[in-house]
Amino acid sequence: MNKDDDVFFTKEQIEKIIKKYPTPFHIYSEKLIRENAKKLNKYFSWVRGRGFKNFFAVKACPNPFIMEIVKEEGMGADCSSLPELMLAEAIGLKGENIMFTSNNTPEIEYKKAFELGAIINLDDITHISFLEKTLRKLPKIICFRYNPGPLRKTSKGNVIGNPEEAKYGLTKEQLFDAYRIMKNKGIKRFGLHTMIASNELREEAFVETAKMLLNLVVDITKKLGITFEFINLGGGIGIPYKPEQKEVDLNNISEEIKKIYEEKITKNNLPDIAILMENGRMVTGPFGYLITKVIHEKHIYKDYVGVDACMANLMRPGMYGAYHHITVLGKENKPRTHKYDVVGSLCENNDKFAIDRMLPKIEIGDLLAIHNSGAHGYAMGFNYNGKLRSAELLLKENGEVKLIRKAETPKDYFKTFNFPGSKYSFLAKN
């Protein structure tokens, strides 16, 4: 079998599953997610004092069953909305196991974050007064998000873009003012955060980010006389979507950050600080697949393969032109001799999972496994064209397949309407 077509299930397993759970659906591996979480924690186990913690980015895979797995492996939750905070609460996370990082934040979300005791990460200096007015008090610990602007450039393909074009965070000058204001208001516990990369595969980018933040910690500490408890390097560790790409070497990143930590914190006689991250994609992304069935083929100016999934099930290819590898189950050893566009049924021409993709000859009824849908897959789903979102399944360590989110039905689609007189009106009532 071509290693690029390696999956954690067999065609026979999937054929058995679809007798109970029809395609399309997303399926995740509990075993591989746990192993990956353990690996990340192991590489940063050297961090002294308050240690290392990854706050799983809920937006990547907002399913409480998945969140509970990574919680059991020592991860917190990185939340950016009220429902995400509620998901964290639902699995028993509270207090400083939750990091609330949002922007353009409504009052109700700050109130919920404060109620849960979450670490609140402010996106703008004006949010200080907004937060104080909303809560009528301030949290015991506060964090600010730094935007380095033209001081940092990112690689091509970074979804966030260059920092100076991003809507997030405070400038360096604002950062000093913000910590001074908070110190004068009596805050004694501080953190520093940035997030300037998304799906980044360059290891040096994360080392540069650590150096940038630790330099800031030294400068702000000396100038303002405050003590930092943590830096949050953000997330953004990428995964190799394309066969020719290499997995990020976490051990190498860790060793390089350790050297900078020793130089900036230890040699300056500063108290040990925690190193936090908020990775989501690299935790679950490679361990989820979108399973879909071929239902049509079309031969006009190009050869098309039509599947029963669509962009509503996996938006990234249509939205970003992102590559997702495709395995034709049962044909892993067949040569890729045919060029296809693999498409869904939306009334949009960007509803394509692959364009001019070389694949084995495909026939109606073939099952396709679309790789790396374990993050920003189901999470980015929508109901345009009246399309219903798919089920999510978990392949447990003991081999059991568990339904962790049911597929939407027309009843689910209609339940938020209150339109009288229709033959479907009962759906709005039930």
C-alpha positions as CSV (number, residue, x, y, z in Angstrom):
1,M,0.0,0.0,0.0
2,N,1.2,3.5,-0.8
3,K,2.0,5.1,2.6
4,D,0.1,8.2,1.6
5,D,-3.0,6.1,1.5
6,D,-2.5,4.7,5.0
7,V,-5.7,5.0,7.1
8,F,-6.6,3.7,10.5
9,F,-9.5,1.6,9.2
10,T,-10.2,-0.9,6.5
11,K,-12.7,-0.9,3.7
12,E,-14.4,-3.8,5.3
13,Q,-14.8,-1.9,8.6
14,I,-16.3,1.1,6.8
15,E,-18.7,-1.1,4.8
16,K,-19.9,-2.5,8.1
17,I,-20.2,0.9,9.7
18,I,-22.3,2.4,6.8
19,K,-24.9,-0.3,7.3
20,K,-25.8,1.6,10.5
21,Y,-24.5,5.1,9.8
22,P,-24.9,6.1,6.2
23,T,-22.3,8.2,4.4
24,P,-21.2,10.9,4.6
25,F,-19.7,11.0,8.1
26,H,-16.5,12.1,9.9
27,I,-14.7,9.4,11.8
28,Y,-11.9,9.9,14.4
29,S,-9.4,7.7,16.1
30,E,-9.4,7.8,19.9
31,K,-6.1,5.9,20.1
32,L,-4.2,8.1,17.7
33,I,-5.5,11.3,19.3
34,R,-4.4,10.1,22.7
35,E,-1.0,9.1,21.5
36,N,-0.5,12.5,19.8
37,A,-1.5,14.4,22.9
38,K,0.9,12.4,25.1
39,K,3.7,13.1,22.6
40,L,3.2,16.9,22.8
41,N,3.1,16.8,26.6
42,K,6.3,14.7,26.7
43,Y,8.4,17.0,24.6
44,F,7.6,20.0,26.8
45,S,7.9,18.2,30.1
46,W,11.1,20.1,30.8
47,V,9.3,23.4,31.6
48,R,9.8,24.2,35.2
49,G,7.6,25.9,37.8
50,R,4.1,26.0,36.5
51,G,5.0,23.7,33.6
52,F,3.5,23.3,30.2
53,K,-0.1,23.0,29.1
54,N,-1.8,22.9,25.7
55,F,-5.3,24.5,25.7
56,F,-7.0,22.5,22.9
57,A,-8.5,25.0,20.4
58,V,-12.2,24.1,20.6
59,K,-12.9,25.7,17.3
60,A,-10.9,22.9,15.6
61,C,-13.2,20.1,16.7
62,P,-16.0,21.3,18.9
63,N,-17.3,17.9,20.1
64,P,-17.4,17.2,23.8
65,F,-16.4,13.5,23.3
66,I,-13.2,14.6,21.6
67,M,-12.6,17.4,24.1
68,E,-13.0,14.9,26.9
69,I,-10.3,12.7,25.4
70,V,-7.8,15.5,25.3
71,K,-8.9,16.7,28.8
72,E,-8.0,13.2,30.1
73,E,-4.6,13.7,28.5
74,G,-4.0,16.9,30.5
75,M,-5.2,19.5,28.1
76,G,-7.3,22.6,28.8
77,A,-9.7,24.3,26.4
78,D,-9.0,27.4,24.3
79,C,-12.4,29.0,23.8
80,S,-13.6,32.0,21.8
81,S,-17.4,32.1,22.2
82,L,-20.2,31.4,24.6
83,P,-21.0,28.0,23.2
84,E,-17.4,27.0,23.3
85,L,-17.2,28.0,27.0
86,M,-20.3,26.0,27.6
87,L,-18.7,22.9,25.9
88,A,-15.7,23.3,28.2
89,E,-18.0,23.5,31.2
90,A,-20.0,20.5,30.0
91,I,-16.9,18.3,30.2
92,G,-16.0,19.5,33.6
93,L,-13.3,22.1,32.8
94,K,-13.3,25.2,34.9
95,G,-11.0,27.9,36.3
96,E,-7.6,28.3,34.7
97,N,-8.0,25.2,32.7
98,I,-9.9,27.4,30.3
99,M,-8.3,30.2,28.2
100,F,-10.8,32.6,26.8
101,T,-9.3,34.3,23.7
102,S,-11.7,36.3,21.6
103,N,-12.0,39.5,19.6
104,N,-14.9,42.0,19.2
105,T,-16.3,40.3,22.3
106,P,-19.9,40.7,23.5
107,E,-20.6,41.3,27.2
108,I,-22.3,37.9,27.7
109,E,-19.1,36.1,26.7
110,Y,-16.9,37.9,29.1
111,K,-19.5,37.3,31.9
112,K,-19.5,33.6,31.2
113,A,-15.7,33.4,31.1
114,F,-15.5,35.2,34.4
115,E,-18.2,33.0,35.9
116,L,-16.1,29.9,35.0
117,G,-12.9,31.5,36.4
118,A,-11.3,31.3,32.9
119,I,-8.1,33.1,32.1
120,I,-9.3,36.1,30.1
121,N,-7.1,37.1,27.2
122,L,-7.8,40.7,26.0
123,D,-7.6,41.5,22.4
124,D,-7.4,45.3,22.6
125,I,-6.5,48.0,25.1
126,T,-10.0,49.4,24.9
127,H,-11.3,46.1,26.3
128,I,-9.9,47.0,29.7
129,S,-12.7,49.5,30.4
130,F,-15.2,47.4,28.6
131,L,-14.4,44.4,30.7
132,E,-14.4,46.5,33.9
133,K,-17.8,48.0,33.0
134,T,-19.2,44.5,32.1
135,L,-18.0,42.7,35.2
136,R,-17.9,45.6,37.6
137,K,-14.6,44.2,38.8
138,L,-11.5,42.7,37.2
139,P,-10.2,39.1,37.1
140,K,-7.3,38.1,39.4
141,I,-5.2,37.2,36.3
142,I,-5.1,39.0,33.0
143,C,-3.5,38.3,29.7
144,F,-3.0,40.5,26.6
145,R,-2.7,39.3,23.0
146,Y,0.3,40.8,21.2
147,N,0.3,41.7,17.5
148,P,3.9,42.4,16.3
149,G,2.7,44.0,13.1
150,P,5.5,44.6,10.5
151,L,8.1,43.1,13.0
152,R,7.1,39.6,11.9
153,K,6.2,38.1,8.5
154,T,4.5,34.8,8.0
155,S,4.9,32.1,5.3
156,K,2.8,31.9,2.2
157,G,-0.4,30.0,2.9
158,N,-0.8,31.2,6.5
159,V,-4.6,31.7,6.8
160,I,-4.2,34.6,9.3
161,G,-1.9,36.6,7.0
162,N,0.8,38.9,7.9
163,P,0.3,40.4,11.4
164,E,0.0,44.0,10.3
165,E,-3.0,42.9,8.2
166,A,-4.6,40.9,11.0
167,K,-7.4,42.3,13.2
168,Y,-6.0,40.7,16.3
169,G,-4.1,42.0,19.3
170,L,-2.2,45.0,20.7
171,T,0.8,46.8,19.3
172,K,4.0,46.8,21.3
173,E,3.4,50.3,22.6
174,Q,-0.1,49.5,23.6
175,L,1.1,46.4,25.4
176,F,3.3,48.4,27.8
177,D,0.4,50.9,28.4
178,A,-2.1,48.0,29.0
179,Y,0.1,46.3,31.6
180,R,0.8,49.6,33.3
181,I,-2.9,50.3,33.5
182,M,-3.6,46.8,35.0
183,K,-0.8,47.1,37.5
184,N,-2.2,50.4,38.7
185,K,-5.6,48.8,39.0
186,G,-4.2,46.2,41.4
187,I,-3.8,43.2,39.1
188,K,-0.8,41.1,40.3
189,R,-1.0,38.0,38.0
190,F,-0.1,38.4,34.3
191,G,0.2,36.4,31.1
192,L,1.3,37.3,27.6
193,H,-0.1,35.7,24.4
194,T,0.3,35.9,20.6
195,M,-1.1,33.9,17.7
196,I,0.4,34.8,14.4
197,A,0.6,31.5,12.6
198,S,-1.9,29.0,11.2
199,N,-1.0,25.6,9.8
200,E,2.7,26.6,9.9
201,L,5.2,23.9,9.0
202,R,8.4,26.0,9.5
203,E,9.8,25.0,12.8
204,E,11.8,28.2,13.1
205,A,8.5,30.2,13.2
206,F,7.6,28.8,16.6
207,V,11.1,29.3,17.9
208,E,11.0,32.9,16.7
209,T,7.7,33.4,18.4
210,A,9.0,32.1,21.7
211,K,12.0,34.3,21.5
212,M,9.8,37.3,20.7
213,L,7.5,36.7,23.7
214,L,10.3,36.0,26.1
215,N,12.2,39.1,25.1
216,L,9.0,41.1,25.8
217,V,8.6,39.4,29.2
218,V,12.1,40.6,30.1
219,D,11.5,44.1,28.8
220,I,8.1,44.6,30.4
221,T,9.2,43.0,33.7
222,K,12.2,45.4,34.0
223,K,10.3,48.5,32.9
224,L,7.1,47.9,34.9
225,G,8.2,45.7,37.7
226,I,5.5,43.1,37.1
227,T,5.8,39.3,37.2
228,F,4.6,37.1,34.4
229,E,3.1,33.6,35.2
230,F,3.0,32.4,31.6
231,I,3.5,33.0,27.9
232,N,1.1,31.5,25.5
233,L,2.7,30.8,22.1
234,G,-0.6,30.3,20.4
235,G,-1.3,27.4,18.2
236,G,-0.7,27.1,14.5
237,I,1.5,24.0,14.4
238,G,0.6,22.7,11.0
239,I,0.1,19.2,9.7
240,P,1.3,17.7,6.4
241,Y,-1.8,17.8,4.2
242,K,0.2,17.1,1.1
243,P,2.1,13.8,0.7
244,E,5.4,15.6,0.0
245,Q,5.1,17.7,3.2
246,K,6.9,16.7,6.4
247,E,5.5,16.6,9.9
248,V,6.8,19.3,12.2
249,D,9.5,18.0,14.6
250,L,8.1,18.8,18.0
251,N,11.2,17.6,19.8
252,N,13.4,20.0,17.8
253,I,11.0,23.0,18.5
254,S,11.0,22.1,22.2
255,E,14.8,21.9,22.4
256,E,15.3,25.2,20.7
257,I,12.7,26.9,22.9
258,K,14.4,25.4,26.0
259,K,17.6,27.2,25.0
260,I,15.9,30.5,24.6
261,Y,14.1,30.0,27.9
262,E,17.3,29.4,29.7
263,E,18.9,32.5,28.1
264,K,16.0,34.9,28.7
265,I,14.4,33.6,32.0
266,T,17.0,31.7,33.9
267,K,20.0,34.0,33.1
268,N,18.0,37.1,34.0
269,N,17.1,35.6,37.4
270,L,13.4,35.8,36.6
271,P,10.8,33.5,38.2
272,D,10.0,30.3,36.2
273,I,7.0,30.8,34.0
274,A,4.7,28.4,32.3
275,I,4.7,27.8,28.6
276,L,1.2,27.4,27.2
277,M,0.0,26.6,23.7
278,E,-3.4,26.4,22.0
279,N,-3.0,23.8,19.3
280,G,-6.1,22.2,17.9
281,R,-5.3,21.2,14.3
282,M,-2.1,19.2,15.1
283,V,-3.9,17.4,18.0
284,T,-6.8,16.0,16.1
285,G,-6.5,17.0,12.4
286,P,-4.6,14.0,11.1
287,F,-6.8,11.5,13.0
288,G,-10.1,12.3,11.4
289,Y,-11.5,11.4,7.9
290,L,-14.5,12.4,6.0
291,I,-16.0,9.2,4.5
292,T,-18.2,9.7,1.4
293,K,-19.6,7.5,-1.3
294,V,-19.4,8.1,-5.1
295,I,-22.9,8.5,-6.4
296,H,-22.4,10.0,-9.9
297,E,-19.8,10.5,-12.6
298,K,-19.9,13.1,-15.4
299,H,-17.8,13.4,-18.5
300,I,-17.9,16.8,-20.3
301,Y,-14.9,19.1,-20.7
302,K,-13.4,17.3,-17.6
303,D,-14.1,14.1,-15.8
304,Y,-16.1,14.6,-12.6
305,V,-16.7,12.3,-9.7
306,G,-19.8,13.2,-7.7
307,V,-19.9,12.2,-4.0
308,D,-22.7,12.4,-1.4
309,A,-20.6,14.8,0.8
310,C,-20.2,18.5,-0.2
311,M,-18.5,21.6,0.9
312,A,-20.9,21.8,3.9
313,N,-19.1,18.8,5.3
314,L,-15.5,20.1,4.6
315,M,-15.1,23.7,3.7
316,R,-11.3,24.0,3.5
317,P,-10.8,23.0,-0.2
318,G,-13.5,25.3,-1.4
319,M,-12.7,28.2,0.9
320,Y,-8.9,28.1,0.9
321,G,-8.1,26.0,-2.1
322,A,-6.6,23.6,0.5
323,Y,-5.3,20.2,-0.5
324,H,-6.8,17.1,1.2
325,H,-5.5,13.8,0.2
326,I,-8.1,11.2,-1.0
327,T,-7.9,7.5,-0.7
328,V,-10.2,5.2,-2.7
329,L,-10.9,2.4,-0.2
330,G,-10.0,-1.0,-1.6
331,K,-7.9,0.6,-4.4
332,E,-4.9,1.7,-2.3
333,N,-2.6,-0.4,-4.4
334,K,-4.1,0.6,-7.8
335,P,-2.2,3.1,-10.0
336,R,-3.5,6.6,-10.0
337,T,-4.1,6.7,-13.8
338,H,-7.3,8.9,-14.0
339,K,-7.6,12.7,-13.6
340,Y,-10.8,13.8,-11.8
341,D,-12.5,16.7,-10.1
342,V,-14.1,15.3,-7.0
343,V,-17.2,17.4,-6.4
344,G,-20.3,17.8,-4.1
345,S,-23.8,18.9,-5.0
346,L,-23.9,22.6,-3.9
347,C,-24.9,25.2,-6.3
348,E,-21.4,26.7,-6.1
349,N,-18.6,25.8,-8.5
350,N,-16.0,25.9,-5.7
351,D,-17.8,22.8,-4.1
352,K,-14.8,20.6,-5.0
353,F,-12.7,18.4,-2.8
354,A,-10.1,18.0,-5.4
355,I,-9.3,19.5,-8.8
356,D,-7.4,17.6,-11.5
357,R,-6.5,14.9,-9.0
358,M,-4.9,11.7,-10.2
359,L,-6.7,8.8,-8.7
360,P,-7.4,5.1,-9.5
361,K,-10.3,4.5,-11.9
362,I,-13.4,5.3,-9.9
363,E,-16.8,3.6,-10.1
364,I,-20.2,4.4,-8.7
365,G,-20.4,3.1,-5.2
366,D,-16.7,3.5,-4.4
367,L,-15.9,4.8,-0.9
368,L,-13.6,7.7,-0.6
369,A,-11.7,8.6,2.6
370,I,-10.8,12.3,2.6
371,H,-7.8,12.8,4.9
372,N,-7.1,15.3,7.7
373,S,-10.7,16.3,8.4
374,G,-10.2,15.9,12.2
375,A,-9.8,19.7,12.6
376,H,-11.7,22.4,10.8
377,G,-13.8,19.8,9.1
378,Y,-17.2,19.3,10.7
379,A,-16.5,22.4,12.7
380,M,-16.8,24.7,9.6
381,G,-20.0,23.1,8.4
382,F,-23.1,25.0,7.4
383,N,-26.6,24.6,6.0
384,Y,-26.4,26.6,2.7
385,N,-28.5,25.0,0.0
386,G,-30.4,23.3,2.8
387,K,-27.6,20.8,3.2
388,L,-27.7,18.8,6.4
389,R,-24.5,18.3,8.4
390,S,-23.2,14.8,8.8
391,A,-22.7,12.5,11.7
392,E,-19.5,12.2,13.7
393,L,-18.2,8.8,14.8
394,L,-15.4,7.8,17.2
395,L,-13.4,4.6,16.7
396,K,-12.6,3.8,20.3
397,E,-9.4,2.1,21.5
398,N,-11.3,-1.1,22.1
399,G,-12.5,-1.2,18.4
400,E,-16.1,-0.1,19.2
401,V,-17.6,2.6,16.9
402,K,-19.4,5.3,18.9
403,L,-21.8,7.9,17.5
404,I,-20.7,11.1,19.0
405,R,-22.9,13.4,17.0
406,K,-26.0,12.4,15.0
407,A,-26.5,13.4,11.4
408,E,-28.9,16.3,11.0
409,T,-32.4,15.6,9.7
410,P,-34.9,17.9,8.0
411,K,-36.6,18.1,11.4
412,D,-33.4,19.6,12.8
413,Y,-33.3,22.1,9.9
414,F,-36.9,23.2,10.5
415,K,-36.8,23.3,14.3
416,T,-35.7,26.9,14.5
417,F,-38.5,28.2,12.4
418,N,-41.9,29.4,13.7
419,F,-43.8,29.5,10.4
420,P,-47.5,28.6,10.7
421,G,-49.6,26.9,8.1
422,S,-47.0,24.8,6.4
423,K,-47.2,21.0,6.3
424,Y,-43.8,21.2,8.0
425,S,-45.0,23.4,10.8
426,F,-45.1,20.5,13.2
427,L,-41.3,20.3,12.9
428,A,-41.1,23.8,14.4
429,K,-43.2,22.7,17.4
430,N,-41.4,19.5,18.2
